[in-house]
């Protein structure tokens, strides 16, 4: 009885193993067939897909580009400040207007002779002219040598207002030049001008000669009061050695040096 049971058990085990092996073999064959079919299908699918892609590529080459499908070129767009509203008109920048310059004239002396000159004039007068007035500014007159140069090689030289200089040409001839006054065209300015022309002494009395607005007032001594277009002027002090005069105009005290011009 025990032997039959053992035999039966072995038979059942053998059957189970056999069924398992048969099932395993069947499953392995089924996977191979499926893989083969899938592989051949994949090749066909690939071939078909490649043919479709080729056709699409040729069609794309022949068809015009669709702008809606293209990516925009971002570098062609400029940035916009969100704080600046659209359509804001630009405010025109006012341009500065040029103020015309007023031509200046100067009263000068060359070897004791007085000349009223402007830019371009020649002095001394006549055919003996040696210098051209190169420029006239508010505080200086610049002279240019017409022919040749100065002894030091310069071809031009400035003379400041109230200054007196001696210049020597390369020919050896010397000239004493001074600038007495500078003003608008005609030797005057829009205001009043007062200039001390000279200070001298006669018989122990100091005398001063002044020019106010182009009019000369000669030999005025300390204490003199005289009327001018600028108003009354009183001589307070004259210093012959320093070549200065102290005057009173209204409540204002002024000190003038010979050759100095004051514009009021």
Number of C-alpha atoms within 10 A of each C-alpha: 5 7 8 9 10 11 11 12 12 12 12 12 12 12 12 12 12 12 12 12 12 12 12 12 11 11 11 11 12 11 11 11 11 11 13 11 12 13 12 12 12 14 12 12 13 12 12 12 13 12 12 12 12 12 12 12 12 11 11 11 10 9 9 8 10 7 8 7 7 8 7 10 7 7 7 7 8 7 7 9 8 7 6 8 9 9 6 7 7 6 6 6 6 6 6 6 6 6 6 6 6 10 14 21 24 28 20 24 19 18 13 11 11 15 18 16 22 23 18 14 17 22 20 18 13 8 8 9 14 18 20 21 21 18 18 22 16 14 15 18 27 17 24 21 19 15 13 14 16 20 15 10 10 13 16 16 13 16 18 18 22 21 15 17 13 11 16 14 19 15 10 9 10 14 16 14 20 23 24 24 27 30 23 15 15 16 18 19 17 9 11 14 22 21 23 25 22 19 24 16 15 8 5 7 12 18 21 25 18 21 17 20 17 15 12 15 16 14 17 18 20 17 12 12 16 12 10 15 11 14 10 12 18 19 21 17 18 24 16 16 9 10 17 20 26 16 21 16 14 10 6 7 13 13 15 19 18 20 20 18 22 15 15 10
